[in-house]
């Protein structure tokens, strides 16, 4: 069955325009009821990078998360938020980015993917551990932000799911990959494949271009996208931004691993990428290495601590669980 990617124009986060745009983009996919059944526990996975720069639009906007949560509740589901931000706690970053009204009004729980309950991903990445809370949700709705990125050139739906890797373990994977962006891309794709989000809704109303993920600038794109296939949605968004898939490690890896459909195989029931195309999207001025160029001694120390105090105890726990 061909992947379907739904795109609409959306230029405002204000209600009722945002609500209407969200319902419109989901309608060709069967609406929220096609993904959420009464009683389902539904993880909403926004991009909660940092609470330090809310005006930069480098996190998923709270207005979008609010309306997705409302739709989930309308379908009889029980939404909760979860993430493991690069800096600070999920709750702290969420509140700093204006999420308090969502937590209060909708009484949404918010989970920090920092605890000691993990599930191992695969044989190739057998020490990549994912949050068990994310893996055990009945439904996962992925809510990424369109952003340029100084290490991965551009991040969309696949990269957003890296937030399901608990806490400081993300730093380990940056070092494990070294300067090998292809391996890092493979790991991100494997993470996304394992989590297998039921629905991805892409916040491209205001994107973040240039030296992202946080040091770039907001850019009005006016695009809202949705798909049950996160790999197809990421590939289609590259067409909107006129970006070569070969230079985006996550998309190149998904193509290499046979998970990403060709553009010609993707159905667009509403707007096509050509109708939304942006020819002057700014990518990073200069890319940084995946491993942050950490000194060798620091890498060695972190590797020892990781294996001694995290990998071995957690792998044993995962095996017992």
VEXDREN-2710 file (C-alpha; in Angstrom, 1 decimal):
% VEXDREN-2710
k/r/px/py/pz
1/UNK/0.0/0.0/0.0
2/UNK/1.4/3.4/-1.0
3/UNK/2.4/5.8/1.7
4/UNK/0.1/8.9/2.0
5/UNK/1.5/12.3/3.0
6/UNK/-1.0/15.0/3.7
7/UNK/0.1/18.7/3.4
8/UNK/-2.0/21.8/4.0
9/UNK/-1.1/25.5/4.2
10/UNK/-1.2/26.8/7.7
11/UNK/0.0/30.3/8.6
12/UNK/-1.2/30.8/12.2
13/UNK/-1.1/29.0/15.6
14/UNK/-4.2/30.8/16.6
15/UNK/-7.5/29.0/17.2
16/UNK/-9.7/28.4/15.3
17/UNK/-7.4/28.5/12.3
18/UNK/-5.0/26.0/13.8
19/UNK/-7.7/23.6/14.8
20/UNK/-9.2/23.8/11.3
21/UNK/-5.9/23.2/9.6
22/UNK/-5.2/20.2/11.9
23/UNK/-8.5/18.6/11.2
24/UNK/-8.0/19.3/7.5
25/UNK/-4.5/17.7/7.3
26/UNK/-5.7/14.6/9.2
27/UNK/-9.0/14.1/7.2
28/UNK/-7.4/12.2/4.2
29/UNK/-5.7/9.9/6.7
30/UNK/-9.1/9.0/8.3
31/UNK/-9.0/11.6/11.0
32/UNK/-7.6/11.1/14.5
33/UNK/-10.1/8.2/15.0
34/UNK/-8.1/6.2/12.5
35/UNK/-5.2/6.2/15.0
36/UNK/-6.7/6.5/18.4
37/UNK/-9.3/4.2/19.9
38/UNK/-11.2/4.7/23.2
39/UNK/-9.0/3.9/26.2
40/UNK/-5.7/4.1/24.3
41/UNK/-2.7/5.6/26.2
42/UNK/-1.3/8.0/23.6
43/UNK/2.3/9.3/23.8
44/UNK/2.6/12.8/22.3
45/UNK/6.3/13.2/21.5
46/UNK/7.0/16.9/20.8
47/UNK/10.5/18.4/20.2
48/UNK/11.4/19.8/23.6
49/UNK/15.0/20.7/22.9
50/UNK/15.6/23.6/25.4
51/UNK/13.7/26.1/27.5
52/UNK/16.4/28.7/26.9
53/UNK/15.2/30.1/23.6
54/UNK/11.4/30.0/23.3
55/UNK/11.3/32.9/20.9
56/UNK/13.5/31.1/18.4
57/UNK/10.8/28.6/17.5
58/UNK/13.2/25.7/17.9
59/UNK/10.6/23.5/19.8
60/UNK/7.2/22.2/18.8
61/UNK/4.7/25.0/19.5
62/UNK/2.4/24.4/22.5
63/UNK/-0.7/25.5/20.5
64/UNK/-0.2/22.5/18.1
65/UNK/0.4/20.1/21.0
66/UNK/-2.8/21.4/22.7
67/UNK/-5.0/20.7/19.7
68/UNK/-3.5/17.3/19.0
69/UNK/-4.2/16.4/22.7
70/UNK/-7.7/17.8/22.4
71/UNK/-8.4/15.6/19.3
72/UNK/-6.9/12.5/21.1
73/UNK/-9.3/13.1/24.0
74/UNK/-12.2/13.7/21.6
75/UNK/-11.5/10.2/20.2
76/UNK/-11.5/8.7/23.8
77/UNK/-7.7/8.4/24.2
78/UNK/-5.6/9.4/27.2
79/UNK/-2.7/11.5/26.0
80/UNK/0.5/12.1/27.9
81/UNK/3.7/14.0/27.0
82/UNK/7.1/12.5/27.0
83/UNK/10.7/13.5/26.0
84/UNK/14.3/13.7/27.2
85/UNK/15.5/17.2/26.4
86/UNK/19.1/18.0/25.8
87/UNK/19.1/20.5/28.6
88/UNK/16.9/20.3/31.7
89/UNK/13.8/18.2/32.5
90/UNK/10.9/17.6/30.1
91/UNK/8.5/19.5/32.5
92/UNK/10.9/22.4/32.9
93/UNK/11.5/22.8/29.2
94/UNK/7.8/22.4/28.4
95/UNK/6.8/25.0/31.0
96/UNK/9.5/27.4/29.7
97/UNK/8.1/27.0/26.2
98/UNK/4.5/27.9/27.2
99/UNK/3.1/24.4/27.9
100/UNK/1.8/25.1/31.4
101/UNK/-1.7/25.9/30.1
102/UNK/-1.8/22.5/28.4
103/UNK/-0.8/20.6/31.5
104/UNK/-3.3/22.4/33.6
105/UNK/-6.3/22.6/31.3
106/UNK/-6.1/19.1/29.9
107/UNK/-4.5/17.6/33.0
108/UNK/-1.8/16.0/30.9
109/UNK/0.9/13.9/32.6
110/UNK/4.4/14.6/31.4
111/UNK/7.1/11.9/31.6
112/UNK/10.9/12.5/31.6
113/UNK/12.6/9.7/29.7
114/UNK/15.3/9.6/32.2
115/UNK/14.4/6.6/34.4
116/UNK/15.7/3.1/34.7
117/UNK/13.2/1.3/32.5
118/UNK/14.5/0.6/29.0
119/UNK/14.2/-1.7/26.1
120/UNK/17.1/-2.7/23.8
121/UNK/16.6/-2.0/20.2
122/UNK/18.4/-4.4/17.9
123/UNK/21.4/-6.7/17.4
124/UNK/23.4/-4.1/15.4
125/UNK/22.8/-1.4/18.1
126/UNK/22.5/-3.8/21.0
127/UNK/23.4/-1.2/23.6
128/UNK/21.0/1.4/22.3
129/UNK/18.2/1.5/24.9
130/UNK/14.9/3.1/24.4
131/UNK/12.4/4.4/27.0
132/UNK/10.1/1.6/28.0
133/UNK/7.3/4.2/28.5
134/UNK/7.5/5.1/24.8
135/UNK/7.6/1.5/23.7
136/UNK/4.7/0.5/25.8
137/UNK/2.3/3.3/24.8
138/UNK/-0.7/2.1/22.8
139/UNK/-0.3/4.9/20.3
140/UNK/2.7/7.2/19.5
141/UNK/2.1/10.5/17.9
142/UNK/5.3/12.1/16.8
143/UNK/5.3/15.9/16.8
144/UNK/8.6/17.2/15.3
145/UNK/9.6/20.7/14.3
146/UNK/11.1/21.6/10.9
147/UNK/14.6/22.6/11.7
148/UNK/18.0/23.0/10.1
149/UNK/20.8/21.3/12.2
150/UNK/24.5/21.9/12.3
151/UNK/25.3/18.2/12.7
152/UNK/22.6/16.5/10.6
153/UNK/21.9/19.4/8.1
154/UNK/18.1/19.1/8.7
155/UNK/16.0/17.3/11.3
156/UNK/12.4/16.3/10.9
157/UNK/10.3/13.3/12.1
158/UNK/13.0/10.6/12.4
159/UNK/15.4/12.7/14.4
160/UNK/12.7/13.8/16.8
161/UNK/12.3/10.2/18.0
162/UNK/15.9/10.3/19.3
163/UNK/14.2/11.9/22.3
164/UNK/13.0/8.5/23.3
165/UNK/16.6/7.5/24.1
166/UNK/16.8/8.3/27.8
167/UNK/18.7/11.2/29.2
168/UNK/22.4/11.3/28.9
169/UNK/22.6/8.2/26.8
170/UNK/22.1/10.4/23.8
171/UNK/25.6/11.9/24.5
172/UNK/27.0/8.4/24.4
173/UNK/25.6/7.8/20.9
174/UNK/27.1/11.1/19.6
175/UNK/30.5/9.8/20.8
176/UNK/30.0/6.2/19.6
177/UNK/29.3/7.4/16.1
178/UNK/32.4/9.6/16.1
179/UNK/32.5/11.5/12.9
180/UNK/30.5/8.8/11.0
181/UNK/27.3/10.6/10.1
182/UNK/26.1/7.6/8.1
183/UNK/26.3/5.3/11.1
184/UNK/24.6/7.9/13.3
185/UNK/21.9/8.2/10.6
186/UNK/21.5/4.4/10.6
187/UNK/21.0/4.5/14.4
188/UNK/18.4/7.2/14.2
189/UNK/16.5/5.3/11.5
190/UNK/16.7/2.1/13.6
191/UNK/15.3/4.0/16.6
192/UNK/12.4/5.4/14.4
193/UNK/11.7/1.9/12.9
194/UNK/11.6/0.4/16.4
195/UNK/9.3/3.0/17.9
196/UNK/7.2/2.9/14.7
197/UNK/5.1/6.0/15.4
198/UNK/1.5/5.6/14.5
199/UNK/1.2/9.1/13.3
200/UNK/3.6/12.0/12.6
201/UNK/2.4/15.6/12.5
202/UNK/5.1/18.0/11.3
203/UNK/5.1/21.5/12.7
204/UNK/6.3/23.6/9.7
205/UNK/4.1/26.6/10.3
206/UNK/7.1/28.4/11.6
207/UNK/10.3/26.5/11.1
208/UNK/13.9/27.1/12.4
209/UNK/16.5/27.7/9.7
210/UNK/20.2/28.3/9.5
211/UNK/22.4/27.2/12.4
212/UNK/19.8/25.0/14.2
213/UNK/18.8/23.2/16.2
214/UNK/18.7/26.3/18.4
215/UNK/21.0/29.0/17.1
216/UNK/19.2/29.7/13.8
217/UNK/16.3/31.9/13.2
218/UNK/12.5/31.4/12.9
219/UNK/11.1/31.2/9.4
220/UNK/7.5/31.3/8.4
221/UNK/6.9/28.3/6.2
222/UNK/3.2/28.0/6.5
223/UNK/3.2/24.2/6.2
224/UNK/1.5/21.5/8.3
225/UNK/2.2/17.9/7.3
226/UNK/0.9/14.5/8.5
227/UNK/1.5/10.9/7.7
228/UNK/1.4/7.4/9.2
229/UNK/4.8/6.9/7.5
230/UNK/7.5/9.0/9.2
231/UNK/10.0/8.2/6.5
232/UNK/7.7/9.2/3.6
233/UNK/6.9/12.4/5.4
234/UNK/10.5/13.4/5.9
235/UNK/11.3/12.6/2.3
236/UNK/8.4/14.7/1.1
237/UNK/9.3/17.6/3.2
238/UNK/12.8/17.7/1.6
239/UNK/11.0/18.4/-1.7
240/UNK/9.2/21.3/-0.1
241/UNK/12.5/22.7/1.1
242/UNK/14.4/21.9/-2.1
243/UNK/17.0/19.9/-0.2
244/UNK/18.9/17.0/-1.7
245/UNK/18.1/13.7/0.3
246/UNK/21.7/12.6/-0.1
247/UNK/23.0/15.3/2.3
248/UNK/20.5/14.4/5.1
249/UNK/21.9/11.4/7.0
250/UNK/18.5/10.3/8.3
251/UNK/16.8/10.3/4.9
252/UNK/19.8/8.8/3.1
253/UNK/19.9/6.0/5.7
254/UNK/16.2/5.3/5.4
255/UNK/16.6/5.0/1.6
256/UNK/19.7/2.8/2.0
257/UNK/17.8/0.5/4.4
258/UNK/14.8/0.3/2.2
259/UNK/12.4/2.0/4.5
260/UNK/11.8/5.2/2.5
261/UNK/9.6/5.1/-0.5
262/UNK/10.5/6.9/-3.7
263/UNK/8.9/10.2/-4.1
264/UNK/6.9/8.9/-7.1
265/UNK/5.4/6.2/-4.8
266/UNK/4.0/8.7/-2.3
267/UNK/0.4/9.8/-2.6
268/UNK/-0.5/13.4/-1.8
269/UNK/-4.2/13.7/-1.3
270/UNK/-4.2/17.4/-0.7
271/UNK/-1.3/19.7/-1.6
272/UNK/1.9/18.4/-3.4
273/UNK/5.4/19.4/-2.4
274/UNK/5.7/21.4/-5.7
275/UNK/2.8/23.5/-4.6
276/UNK/4.5/24.3/-1.3
277/UNK/8.1/24.6/-2.5
278/UNK/10.5/27.0/-0.9
279/UNK/13.7/27.6/-2.8
280/UNK/15.6/29.7/-0.3
281/UNK/15.5/27.7/2.9
282/UNK/18.7/28.2/4.8
283/UNK/20.8/25.2/5.8
284/UNK/23.7/25.6/8.4
285/UNK/26.6/27.8/7.3
286/UNK/29.0/25.1/8.4
287/UNK/28.5/21.5/9.7
288/UNK/29.9/20.3/13.1
289/UNK/31.1/16.7/13.7
290/UNK/28.6/14.3/15.2
291/UNK/30.8/13.7/18.3
292/UNK/31.1/17.4/19.2
293/UNK/34.9/17.1/18.7
294/UNK/35.3/16.0/22.4
295/UNK/38.8/15.4/23.6
296/UNK/39.9/11.8/23.4
297/UNK/40.5/11.5/27.2
298/UNK/36.9/12.7/27.9
299/UNK/35.5/10.3/25.3
300/UNK/37.4/7.4/26.9
301/UNK/36.3/8.4/30.4
302/UNK/32.7/8.7/29.4
303/UNK/32.8/5.3/27.6
304/UNK/34.2/3.6/30.7
305/UNK/31.5/5.2/32.9
306/UNK/28.8/4.3/30.4
307/UNK/29.8/0.6/30.2
308/UNK/30.4/0.3/33.9
309/UNK/27.3/2.1/35.3
310/UNK/24.7/2.3/32.6
311/UNK/25.1/-0.3/29.8
312/UNK/25.7/-3.4/31.9
313/UNK/23.1/-2.7/34.7
314/UNK/20.5/-1.6/32.2
315/UNK/21.0/-4.5/29.8
316/UNK/20.6/-6.8/32.7
317/UNK/17.4/-5.0/33.7
318/UNK/16.1/-5.2/30.2
319/UNK/16.8/-8.9/30.0
320/UNK/15.0/-9.5/33.3
321/UNK/12.0/-7.3/32.3
END
